Amino acid sequence: MVEERSRFFSQTEVLNDFDSNYVLRTLAPIRKGRETIGIVEVRDHYGIQDAYLGRNKIRLRLLGGVSVITLALALALSTSIAFPLRRLSKRLDQKISPTDISEQLEKFGIKHMADRRDEIGQLHQSLVKLTSQVVGLFKEKEQFAAEISHELKNPIASIIAYAETCEDQAGSGNREIMKIKAQAVRMNKLVTEISEAAIVDNDLVMQKRERFDFAHTISEIFKHYEDSNQHTGLKFVQNIEPNVMITGLQERWGQVIVNLLDNAVSFAQPEGIIRVTLNQHVKIGISFVVEDSGPGVPEEMTKQIFERFFSSRSGAATQVNSAGLGLALVKQIVEAHEGQIQVERSSLGGAKFIILFKV
């Protein structure tokens, strides 16, 4: 503000006294006609905070009341809706432990949430019902597979028996009867493996998993193959680390070992080498390897061989009754135990199946 100009017109300024107070200063001219005969200076001290609060007291009280009500409603909403939804979301995101999947699915419900009569309670009930239906489906699948297997095996057994009778009467040279018998035997094997696949699906979900000595299981099965080996040119080599304990389904892991050894024998016979290795590492966990000196797996088929009903056998490895389910079941069982399986070229010349999983 330029004081000299106050001779002609009024001027106003606000000064800060640096003590949370302000000074309102006004200069106004006193004029007589066109002549300025004096200047009036007016000063007023005030606190801007007190002035604002005094002027807006009612509004601030109303705003404070609305804020308190809003926070109370938000807390009530969080307690009744947001928190339960968050608990339900965490329960859904919770990783199911492979130790006992069936029990965890059957005990999916959250305490006190089933008593709610609102949409949250209905959502909870729907999820509990869904998990119960999943468990029921696995049970029904196993029962259906068992019933179908029973119903199909009886007529197939009759066909095989009639074919053998006709073969005895007509002589072993009747090719048509031999084909009928071979196809009946193949059908019987296929029904058995499909039924077994359904049982595996059920066991991997419903059966309780236990701690057992994996090394001992491998050694026992490997010894059986050595003792029952009918090919003098087929050699078995093992490098099994003792006392390797894992948690899982021992019977299903036994099936993995049997299927891999059956596969190795079929490709390595009548002269070759089959080698089994089991090691436990601090970083990668447990490594189980089955390899043979057979023809190996072409690179373009390393993924296809684990598909159901896939088979690419030839030569000495040909098995008339093979349904192509062995390696598919192996992959299914390994992955159900949170492991992984891969195949590559072995130093023996054939296939090398590597199974890796954590303890």
C-alpha positions in Angstrom: 0.0 0.0 0.0 1.4 3.4 -1.0 0.4 5.9 1.6 0.6 9.0 -0.8 -2.1 7.5 -2.9 -4.5 7.7 0.2 -4.8 11.4 -0.6 -7.0 10.5 -3.6 -8.7 7.1 -2.7 -9.0 4.6 0.2 -6.5 1.8 0.6 -6.7 -1.4 2.8 -4.1 -4.0 3.7 -3.8 -7.0 6.0 -0.6 -7.2 8.2 0.7 -10.3 10.0 2.1 -9.8 13.4 3.6 -13.4 13.4 1.6 -14.3 16.5 -1.4 -16.0 14.9 -3.0 -12.5 14.8 -3.6 -10.2 11.9 -4.0 -6.4 11.6 -6.5 -4.8 9.2 -5.3 -1.3 8.3 -7.3 1.2 6.3 -6.4 4.6 5.0 -9.1 6.9 3.8 -8.9 10.6 2.6 -11.0 13.4 4.1 -11.8 15.7 1.2 -13.4 19.1 1.0 -14.5 19.5 -2.5 -11.5 18.5 -4.6 -9.0 19.3 -1.8 -7.8 16.6 0.6 -7.6 18.1 4.1 -6.7 15.0 6.0 -6.2 11.2 6.1 -7.9 8.8 8.5 -6.1 5.6 9.5 -8.1 2.8 11.1 -6.5 -0.4 12.5 -8.2 -3.5 13.9 -6.6 -6.6 15.4 -8.2 -10.0 15.1 -7.4 -13.7 15.1 -8.4 -15.3 11.8 -8.8 -18.8 13.3 -11.2 -17.5 16.0 -13.0 -15.4 13.4 -13.5 -18.4 11.1 -14.6 -20.7 13.9 -17.0 -18.1 15.3 -18.5 -17.5 11.9 -18.8 -21.3 10.9 -19.4 -22.9 14.3 -22.8 -24.4 13.4 -21.4 -25.7 10.1 -18.4 -27.3 11.7 -20.5 -29.0 14.4 -22.8 -30.4 11.7 -19.8 -31.6 9.6 -18.3 -33.2 12.7 -21.5 -35.0 13.5 -21.8 -36.2 9.9 -18.2 -37.5 10.0 -18.8 -39.4 13.2 -22.0 -41.0 11.8 -20.1 -41.9 8.6 -17.3 -43.5 10.5 -19.8 -45.5 12.6 -21.6 -46.7 9.5 -18.3 -47.6 7.8 -17.3 -49.6 10.9 -20.6 -51.3 11.0 -20.4 -52.1 7.3 -16.9 -53.5 7.6 -17.8 -55.6 10.6 -21.0 -57.1 9.0 -20.0 -57.3 5.4 -16.4 -56.5 4.5 -14.7 -58.5 7.2 -16.8 -61.7 6.6 -16.2 -61.4 2.8 -12.5 -61.0 3.4 -12.5 -64.1 5.7 -14.4 -66.0 3.0 -12.0 -64.8 0.3 -9.0 -65.9 2.4 -10.6 -69.3 3.0 -11.1 -69.7 -0.8 -7.5 -68.6 -1.5 -6.1 -70.9 1.1 -4.0 -73.6 -0.5 -5.4 -77.0 0.1 -2.8 -79.2 1.7 -2.4 -82.6 -0.1 -2.2 -84.4 3.3 -6.0 -84.8 3.6 -7.9 -83.0 0.8 -11.2 -84.8 1.5 -11.3 -83.7 5.1 -10.4 -80.1 4.2 -13.2 -79.9 1.6 -15.7 -81.4 4.0 -14.7 -78.9 6.7 -14.8 -75.9 4.4 -17.4 -73.9 6.4 -16.5 -70.9 8.6 -17.7 -70.8 12.2 -20.7 -68.5 12.9 -21.1 -67.6 9.2 -23.6 -70.4 8.6 -26.0 -68.7 11.1 -26.3 -65.6 9.0 -29.6 -65.0 7.2 -28.3 -62.3 4.8 -26.6 -62.6 1.4 -23.2 -63.4 3.0 -24.8 -66.4 4.8 -26.4 -67.5 1.5 -23.0 -67.2 -0.3 -21.3 -69.2 2.5 -24.0 -71.9 2.3 -23.6 -72.1 -1.5 -19.8 -72.6 -1.3 -20.2 -75.3 1.4 -22.7 -77.1 -0.7 -20.4 -76.8 -3.7 -17.4 -78.4 -1.9 -19.7 -81.1 -0.6 -20.8 -81.9 -4.1 -17.2 -82.1 -5.3 -16.5 -84.7 -2.6 -19.7 -86.5 -3.6 -18.7 -86.5 -7.3 -15.4 -88.2 -6.5 -17.1 -90.9 -4.5 -19.8 -91.4 -7.2 -17.1 -91.6 -9.9 -15.3 -94.4 -8.0 -18.5 -96.3 -7.5 -19.5 -95.8 -11.1 -16.2 -97.1 -12.4 -16.4 -100.1 -10.1 -19.9 -101.0 -11.3 -19.1 -100.5 -15.0 -15.9 -102.6 -14.6 -17.9 -105.4 -13.0 -20.6 -105.3 -15.6 -18.2 -105.2 -18.5 -15.7 -107.8 -17.2 -18.3 -110.6 -16.9 -19.3 -110.6 -20.6 -15.7 -110.1 -21.7 -14.6 -113.0 -19.6 -17.3 -115.1 -21.3 -16.0 -114.1 -24.7 -12.5 -115.1 -23.8 -13.7 -118.4 -22.4 -15.8 -119.2 -25.6 -12.8 -118.1 -27.8 -10.5 -120.4 -25.9 -13.0 -123.3 -26.2 -13.3 -122.7 -30.0 -9.6 -122.4 -30.3 -9.1 -125.8 -28.6 -11.7 -127.4 -30.9 -10.6 -125.7 -34.1 -6.9 -125.8 -33.4 -4.4 -123.0 -32.7 -4.1 -122.1 -36.3 -7.5 -120.5 -36.6 -6.6 -116.8 -37.0 -10.1 -115.4 -36.7 -10.6 -117.0 -33.3 -7.2 -115.8 -32.2 -8.1 -112.2 -33.2 -11.4 -112.4 -31.3 -9.5 -113.6 -28.2 -6.8 -111.0 -28.5 -9.3 -108.2 -28.8 -11.3 -109.5 -25.8 -8.1 -109.7 -23.8 -7.3 -106.1 -24.9 -10.8 -104.9 -23.9 -10.5 -106.6 -20.5 -7.1 -104.9 -19.9 -8.5 -101.5 -21.1 -11.6 -101.8 -18.7 -9.2 -102.6 -15.8 -7.0 -99.6 -16.5 -9.9 -97.2 -16.9 -11.4 -98.5 -13.7 -8.0 -98.1 -12.0 -7.7 -94.5 -13.3 -11.0 -93.6 -11.7 -9.9 -95.2 -8.4 -6.7 -93.2 -8.6 -8.7 -90.0 -9.1 -10.8 -90.8 -6.0 -7.8 -91.9 -3.8 -5.8 -88.7 -4.6 -8.7 -86.7 -3.1 -10.3 -88.9 -0.5 -7.5 -90.9 1.0 -5.5 -89.6 4.0 -1.8 -89.3 3.3 0.8 -90.8 5.7 4.5 -90.6 6.3 6.5 -93.6 4.9 10.0 -94.6 3.8 10.1 -93.9 0.0 13.5 -95.5 -0.3 12.3 -98.8 1.2 9.3 -98.9 -1.1 11.4 -98.4 -4.2 13.9 -101.1 -3.0 11.2 -103.7 -2.4 9.6 -103.2 -5.9 13.0 -103.0 -7.6 14.1 -106.3 -6.0 10.9 -107.9 -7.2 11.7 -107.0 -10.8 15.2 -108.3 -10.4 14.0 -111.6 -9.0 11.3 -112.1 -11.6 13.4 -111.0 -14.6 13.2 -113.6 -17.3 15.8 -112.0 -19.6 19.3 -112.9 -18.8 20.6 -110.0 -20.9 18.6 -107.4 -18.9 20.6 -105.8 -16.1 19.2 -103.9 -13.2 21.3 -101.1 -11.5 20.2 -99.2 -8.4 21.6 -96.2 -6.5 19.0 -95.6 -3.8 19.8 -93.3 -0.9 18.4 -94.9 2.3 15.9 -93.4 4.8 14.2 -91.0 2.4 10.9 -90.2 4.2 7.9 -88.6 2.4 4.3 -87.9 3.1 1.8 -89.2 0.6 -0.2 -92.3 -0.6 2.3 -95.2 -0.5 0.1 -97.4 -2.7 -0.1 -94.8 -5.4 3.7 -94.1 -5.3 4.1 -97.8 -5.6 2.0 -97.6 -8.8 4.3 -94.8 -10.1 7.4 -97.0 -9.5 5.7 -100.1 -11.1 4.5 -98.2 -14.2 7.9 -96.6 -14.8 9.8 -99.9 -14.4 7.2 -101.7 -16.6 7.8 -99.0 -19.2 11.6 -99.3 -18.9 11.6 -103.1 -19.1 9.3 -103.1 -22.2 11.8 -100.9 -24.1 15.1 -102.3 -22.8 14.4 -106.0 -23.1 15.7 -108.5 -24.0 19.2 -107.0 -23.6 19.8 -103.7 -21.9 20.2 -101.8 -18.7 17.6 -100.3 -16.3 18.9 -97.9 -13.7 17.0 -96.4 -10.7 18.4 -93.5 -8.7 17.0 -91.8 -5.6 18.6 -88.8 -3.9 17.6 -86.2 -1.4 19.0 -82.7 -1.9 18.7 -79.7 0.4 17.7 -77.2 -2.4 15.7 -79.2 -4.9 14.2 -81.8 -2.6 13.8 -85.4 -3.6 15.0 -86.7 -7.0 13.7 -90.0 -8.3 15.1 -91.2 -11.7 14.3 -94.2 -13.8 16.3 -94.7 -17.0 16.9 -97.4 -19.6 19.0 -98.3 -22.6 16.1 -98.5 -25.0 15.4 -96.4 -28.1 14.4 -93.4 -26.0 11.6 -90.8 -26.5 11.6 -88.5 -29.6 11.9 -84.9 -28.6 8.6 -84.0 -30.2 6.8 -86.6 -28.1 8.1 -85.7 -24.6 4.7 -84.1 -23.7 2.4 -86.4 -25.7 3.6 -89.6 -23.9 1.9 -88.3 -20.7 -1.5 -88.0 -22.4 -4.1 -90.7 -21.7 -4.4 -93.4 -24.4 -1.3 -92.3 -26.2 1.1 -95.1 -27.2 4.0 -95.0 -29.7 5.5 -98.4 -29.1 7.3 -100.4 -31.9 9.5 -103.4 -32.3 10.4 -105.3 -29.1 8.5 -102.7 -27.0 5.2 -103.4 -28.6 2.5 -104.5 -26.2 -0.7 -105.6 -27.8 -2.8 -104.9 -24.7 -1.3 -101.5 -23.8 -4.0 -98.9 -23.2 -1.6 -95.9 -23.0 -2.7 -95.0 -19.5 0.5 -95.9 -17.5 2.5 -92.7 -17.9 -0.7 -90.5 -17.7 -1.4 -92.0 -14.3 2.2 -91.5 -13.2 2.0 -87.8 -14.1 -1.4 -87.4 -12.4 -0.1 -89.0 -9.1 3.2 -87.0 -9.1 1.4 -83.7 -9.7 -1.2 -84.5 -7.0 1.8 -84.8 -4.6 3.0 -81.4 -5.7 5.8 -82.8 -7.8 6.8 -82.6 -11.4 7.9 -85.2 -14.0 10.0 -84.8 -17.1 11.6 -87.0 -19.6 15.0 -86.6 -21.4 17.7 -88.6 -23.1 19.6 -90.9 -20.8 23.3 -91.5 -20.8 22.4 -95.2 -21.3 20.9 -94.3 -24.6 17.2 -94.6 -23.8 14.6 -92.6 -21.9 15.3 -90.9 -18.5 12.2 -90.1 -16.4 13.0 -87.6 -13.7 10.6 -86.9 -10.8 11.3 -83.9 -8.5 9.2 -83.0 -5.4 9.7 -81.3 -2.1 9.6 -83.2 1.2 
